[in-house]
């Protein structure tokens, strides 16, 4: 029963969000077409109760525009669009809803797996909630053996199928990033830390590509060729991306970010479809990396 209620709440949020504005009759037409309805309409009282529950659980307000036929809409829609955690959660639950409605399609809906580091996610989030210090036994890819670290967890971030914990590392006395799948063991202590006033994770990662943060962001221009132009327009490399020139068969994009290892690997993954124009140091570095790749394949 509780599961059915939850699925109904997610269905209502998703349906109203996609519609923009919708009457209760239009909502019921779509409800009857879903497997959740069992062929029964959703009474107005049930819908109103669901809206109240949605406001309490998800902090999403469904309002009614009385003029022109009582249309329902999400009043704080910007919170759904721009709140990354809420949008991600609702999207995840919506997909789960769809799969439950179409069990015969389960084998035809394919997902990417996130490594086992996911098991450390809940303890870290709980530590973040209580501002508890955590102890890690951690081994990076370039370390010969694991080491012990003490972490004040500030935030978590997912990037390319991996979860990362970001916070103040006592041993290094700076903010560090730890990949959860490289943690050998984790324990939460009774020690508390003070979350730094004014620290905003989104602002902290503003000039970053992925999870590596450096202090030297710079302006970068890339020239994209062929179909890669359309890929970058549809899915920008970074939120700072802007188109500054378009020509016959190419588009030039400008960015402001840190030229980290992750970013350089992303550029290399584009092959000949991307050319670094500026800065000169990055262009030369990518050139040297391509030369080294070429040399590995020489007969």
N, C-alpha and C positions, 0 to 999 in steps of 0.2 A: 504493500500500500504506500509506504513512504517513498519507495523507489518510483512508483508510478506518479506520485505527486511531483517529485523532483524532475522527472522527465517532462512532465507537462509544463513546469515552469520554464525549463530550457527551451521547449518548443515554442512557447508564447513569446519569449524574448527574441528568439531567432526570427520568427515569422513577422513580428511587428517591426523589428530592425530592418529586415529586407524589404518590407512593404513601404516603410516610411510612415504612412498613415493608413489605417484600415478600420472599417466598421466591424461591429461584432458579427453581423451576418456574413461578411466576407471572410472573417477569421474562422467562422464555423464551417464555411464551405471547404476551406483548406484543412480544418481539423477532421472533418468527416472523411477526407481523402487519405488521412494518415492512419497507420495501423493502431495507434494508441487510442483512437476514439471508440473502437469496437462498434462502430456504426451509430454511436449516440452523440448528439450535439452537446456542446458545452453551455450549460445554463448561465445566464448573466451573473447570478450570485456566485457561482463557481469561478467564473472569470474574475470578478471583483476580488474575491478572496485570494485567488492566485496572484493578482497584481499586488495585493498587500504583502503576501509572503515574499514575492520577488523583491519588493522594496526593502524588506527586512533582511533577507539573506544576501542579496547581491548589491544592495544600495542602488537599484535601478528604478527610477520613477516612471510609471506608465500613466500618462495623463489623457484626458478626453477633450477634444475640440468639439464643442457643442454645435457650432454653426455648420450648416451644410451636411448634416446627417450623422453627427456623433462619431467622429473618427478618433481612434486611439493611436497614440504615438509615444515614443520614448522621449521624455522631457529632457533628461540629462544625457542625450545621445553622445555628446563629446566625451563623457567619461568612459563610455563603451569603446569609442574609437581610439582615444589617445591613452587610456590607461592600459599599458601593456599587459600587466598581470591579469586584469579582469578580462580583457579581450582574448588572451591566450586561454584562460580557463573556460570561458563561454564557448570558444571555438572547439576546444577539446571535448567538452560535454555535448555539444551539438553533433559532432561527428559520431560520438558514442551513441547518441540517440538514433541517428540514421542507421547505424550498423545494427542496433537492436531491433529496429523496424524491419530490416531486410537481412535476416539471418542467413538466407540462402546466398547472399552476396559476400559473406565474410571472407571467403577464400579469394575473392576478386578485388578486395580492398587491401592494398599493400602499404606497410608503414616502414619507416627506418627505425632501427633499434638504437636506444641509448645505452652505452656501456653500463657495467654493473655499479659504477660509482653512484648511481641513482639511489642506492641503499643508504648512503650517507646524507642524502638531501634533507630528509625529515629531521634528523637530529640537529643539523646545522640551522634549519629554519626555526626550530624550537629554541636553540641557543640565541638566535637573533631576537626572538620575541622577548626573551627574559634578560637579554644583554649578558649572557654567560660566556666566559672564556672557554675555549675548547683546546684540547691537546691533540695533535696530529702526529702520526708516524707516516711520513710522506717520502716518496722517491720520484724525483723528476726523471725525465727520459735521459738526461745527460749526467745523472749521478750514478756512481758505482754501487752505492748502498743507501738504504733509507735513513732519514734523519728525523729528529723530533722537533716539532715546532709548536709554539703557543700562539693562538690566533684570536683576535677580537673580530668576530664575523660581522661585517657591515652589510653585505648584500650577496645575492647569488645571481648568476647569469648563465644562460644556456647559449652555446655557440657551436655550430657544426656537430650536433649529436652528443655534445659533452656538457655536463654541468660544472660550473666553476664557483668557488667561494672566494670572495674578495674581502680583505680586511687588514687590520694592523697586525703585522707579524712582529712579535716582541723580540725575537732573536735578530731580526734584520733592522728593527726599529723603523719600518716603513710600511706602506701599503703594498701587499703582495697578492698574487692570484694563485690559487691552488685548484688543480683539476681534481674533481671528486673521484675519478676512476684511477687515480694514482695514489690515493690514500690507502695505506695498509690497515690502519686502525684509527678510530676516533673516539674520544671520550669527552664528555661535558663536565666541567668542573663547577664548584660552588662559588668560584670567584666571579665578580661582576666587573664590567667595564662601562665607561661612559661613552655613549655614542656621540661622536664629535658634532658639536653644534654647527649647523650649516652645511654638513656633508650631504650632497645630493648625488646618488649613484648615476642618474642620467647625465648630469653635468660633468661628473668625473670622467665618464666614458665618451663625452661629446666628441673629442677629436680622435677617438680610438677606432681601429678596425678590429673587430672581434673582442678579445679579452686582454690584450697586451696594451698597457697604458704607458706612454712615454711623455716626456716634457718638452718635446721639440716638434709640435705640429707645423706643417708648412704647406704652401700652395703647390698643388700637383696638377699637371695637365696631361691628359691621355687622349690619344687619337684612336678611335674605334673604326674598324672597317667592316663592310659587308653586313651580314645579319646581326653581328655583335652589337651594332648600333641600336637595333630594336630591343635586344635583350637588356641592355643597360638602361634604356628608357623605361622598359616595363619593370625592371628590378634593379634599381640603382645600387652601385657598389657601396655607397655610403650616403648618409642623409644630407651631406653637404654638396652632393653632386649637382652641378648646373651645366647646361649646354651653352657653350659660348661661340661655337662656329659650326656651320654645316656646309659641306661641299659635295662634289660629285663622288659618291661612294664612301664618304667618311663623315664622322662627326667628332668634334673636339669637346671634351668634358673637363670641367675644373672641379677640384676637390680641395678641402682643407682638413688634413689629418696627419697622423704619425705614420711614417714609413717603416712599420714593424715587419717582423718576419712573416706574420700571417698575411699582411698586405702584399708583400713581395711574392709569396706563394700563390696568392690569388691572381696576381698579374701574370705569372708564368703559366698558370692553368688556362689562360686565354689564348696561349700560343701566338700565332702571327696576326690574330684578329685585333690585338691591342699593341699600341706603340707608346712608350713613355716619351713625352716631349720635354717636360721640365719637372723637377730641377735636374740639372746636368749630372749631379752626383748620383741620383737614383737611376737615370738613364744609363750611365756607365756601369753601375752595379748590376743592373738587369742584363746589360750586354755581356758582362763577364760571366754571369750565371748561365746565360744561354750558350756562351762559348764552351764553358766547362761541360755542359750537357752534350754539346756537339762532339766534344773530344771523347766522351765515353762511348760514343757510337762509331767512332772511326775504326775501320778495319786494320 
